[in-house]
Amino acid sequence: MNETIQQSLPAAYLAIDEATKASGFAMASDILTCSLLRTLAASKPGGKFLELGTGTGLSTSWILDGMNADSTLVSIDHDANFLTIADKFLGIDPRLKLVTTDGEQWVKSHLEERYDYVFADTWHGKYLLLEEVLAMVKPGGLYIIDDMLPQANWPEGHDQKAIRLVAELEERKDFVVTKQAWASGILIAVRK
C-alpha cells in the first residue's frame, strides 16, 4: 500500500486546482486529506454537512463527491475572491450552499443548527468558537480538522496553539478522538 490516489478525482477538481494556483491561494487542503474527507462523507448518507473555510473549493469538491444525493453541504468563507472559484465550478450542485460571511458571525447566528459532519478548516470552529462548533455536531457525527502537523506557513507560536487544541480535544469525554500523523496532520472526532 502507498499514498497514491488510485480512485477517480472529483469532476471539477483539476479545474479548481488550476484556478487555485492562478489565484495565489496557498492554504488548500492536500489531496490525501481530501481523499479522506470524501471517504468520511460517504459514511453519512442523507447527512447534513458543514465546511468552515471553503477557500477555493478543493476540499469542497471532494466532500461533495462522497455525499449522496440526499445530503446537503453548507460551506462558508469570508473571502469572496476565493469563494468565486468554488462557485464557478461547484455552484450548480443543488446540494451545496456557499456562503460569503465572517466565520464568527455565521457560527453565532446558527448555534441551534446540528450537523452530521463538520470539517473545520479555518480559525472559527478550530481555534476560535470551538465549543460552539462542537455543540453543532450530532451524536455519531464527525468533527474533522487538518493542518495539525507543523506547516511552513504557520506564524511563530502557532505550533503551541495546535498542541493545546489537540490536547483539549483528547481530554473531552463527549467525543472519541483519533489523531493521524499523516498528510498535514488530521484529527477526527466522533460525538458519543
C-alpha positions in Angstrom: 0.0 0.0 0.0 1.2 3.5 -0.8 -0.3 7.0 -0.7 -1.1 7.2 -4.4 -4.8 8.1 -5.0 -6.0 5.4 -7.5 -9.6 6.4 -7.4 -11.0 9.0 -9.8 -10.7 12.6 -8.8 -13.9 14.7 -8.4 -15.1 16.1 -11.8 -14.2 19.7 -11.0 -11.0 19.0 -9.0 -8.4 19.7 -11.7 -10.1 22.9 -12.9 -10.4 24.1 -9.3 -6.7 23.2 -8.7 -5.6 25.2 -11.7 -7.7 28.2 -10.7 -6.4 27.9 -7.2 -2.8 28.0 -8.3 -3.5 31.0 -10.6 -5.2 32.8 -7.7 -2.3 32.5 -5.3 -4.3 30.8 -2.7 -1.8 28.6 -0.7 -4.0 27.3 2.1 -5.8 24.5 0.3 -6.1 21.0 1.9 -3.8 18.4 0.4 -5.1 15.7 -1.8 -4.6 13.0 0.8 -6.8 14.9 3.3 -9.3 15.5 0.6 -9.5 11.8 -0.2 -10.2 11.0 3.4 -12.9 13.8 3.5 -14.6 12.1 0.6 -14.5 8.7 2.2 -15.9 10.0 5.5 -18.6 11.9 3.6 -19.8 8.6 2.1 -20.4 7.3 5.7 -23.2 9.9 6.2 -25.9 9.2 3.6 -28.7 11.8 3.8 -26.3 13.8 6.0 -26.2 17.5 6.9 -22.6 18.7 6.2 -20.8 21.9 7.3 -17.4 23.1 6.0 -15.9 26.1 7.7 -13.3 27.6 5.3 -14.2 26.9 1.7 -11.2 28.6 0.3 -11.4 27.9 -3.5 -13.4 24.7 -3.1 -10.8 22.0 -3.5 -11.8 20.1 -0.3 -15.5 21.1 -1.0 -15.3 19.1 -4.3 -14.1 16.0 -2.5 -16.8 16.3 0.2 -19.5 16.7 -2.5 -18.1 13.7 -4.3 -18.5 11.5 -1.3 -22.0 12.7 -0.4 -25.1 11.0 -1.7 -28.0 12.8 -3.5 -30.0 13.3 -0.3 -27.1 15.1 1.6 -26.6 18.9 1.9 -23.4 20.9 2.4 -23.1 24.5 3.8 -19.7 25.8 3.1 -18.5 29.2 4.5 -15.7 31.5 3.7 -15.0 35.2 4.3 -13.0 35.8 1.1 -15.4 36.4 -1.8 -12.5 36.3 -4.3 -11.6 32.7 -3.5 -15.3 31.7 -3.0 -15.9 32.8 -6.5 -13.7 30.0 -7.8 -15.7 27.5 -5.8 -19.0 28.9 -7.0 -17.8 28.9 -10.7 -17.0 25.1 -10.6 -19.4 23.8 -7.9 -22.2 26.3 -7.6 -24.6 24.4 -9.8 -24.7 21.5 -7.4 -28.1 21.8 -5.7 -26.8 20.0 -2.5 -24.3 22.9 -1.9 -24.9 26.3 -0.3 -21.9 28.6 -0.5 -21.9 31.5 2.0 -19.6 34.5 2.0 -19.5 35.7 5.6 -17.4 36.1 8.6 -17.0 32.8 10.4 -17.7 34.2 13.9 -20.8 35.9 12.7 -22.1 32.8 10.9 -21.5 30.5 13.8 -23.1 32.8 16.4 -26.2 33.2 14.2 -26.5 29.4 13.7 -25.9 28.0 17.2 -29.1 25.8 17.0 -28.0 24.0 13.8 -26.8 20.4 14.1 -24.6 18.6 11.6 -23.6 15.0 10.8 -20.2 16.1 9.5 -18.2 19.3 10.3 -14.9 20.0 8.6 -13.4 23.0 10.4 -10.6 24.2 8.1 -10.3 27.8 9.4 -9.8 29.5 12.7 -13.5 29.6 13.6 -14.5 26.2 14.8 -10.9 25.2 15.4 -9.0 27.8 17.4 -12.0 30.2 17.9 -15.5 29.2 18.9 -14.5 25.6 19.4 -17.2 24.9 22.0 -19.9 26.4 19.8 -19.0 24.4 16.8 -18.5 21.1 18.7 -22.1 21.7 20.0 -23.3 21.6 16.4 -22.1 18.0 15.9 -24.9 15.5 16.2 -24.4 12.3 18.2 -22.5 10.0 15.9 -21.4 13.0 13.9 -17.9 13.7 12.7 -15.7 16.7 13.6 -12.6 16.8 11.3 -9.6 19.2 11.3 -6.4 19.1 9.4 -3.1 21.0 9.4 -2.2 19.7 12.9 1.4 18.9 11.9 3.8 21.8 11.5 3.2 23.8 8.3 5.6 26.1 6.5 3.1 28.9 6.6 2.4 28.8 10.3 3.2 32.1 12.1 5.6 32.0 15.1 4.0 30.4 18.1 1.2 28.7 16.2 2.7 25.2 17.0 1.8 25.7 20.6 -1.8 26.6 19.7 -2.1 23.4 17.7 -0.6 21.3 20.5 -3.1 22.9 23.0 -6.0 22.3 20.7 -5.2 18.6 20.2 -4.7 18.1 23.9 -8.0 19.8 24.6 -9.9 17.6 22.1 -8.2 14.4 23.5 -9.4 15.3 27.0 -13.0 15.6 26.1 -15.4 12.9 27.4 -18.1 13.6 24.8 -16.0 12.8 21.7 -13.9 9.8 20.7 -10.8 11.1 19.0 -8.2 9.7 16.6 -5.1 11.6 15.6 -3.3 10.8 12.3 0.3 12.0 11.8 -0.3 11.7 8.1 -1.0 14.1 5.3 -1.0 17.5 7.0 -1.9 16.0 10.4 -5.6 15.1 10.8 -7.8 14.8 13.8 -11.2 13.0 13.6 -13.6 13.2 16.5 -17.0 11.5 16.8 -19.6 12.7 19.2 -20.7 10.0 21.6 
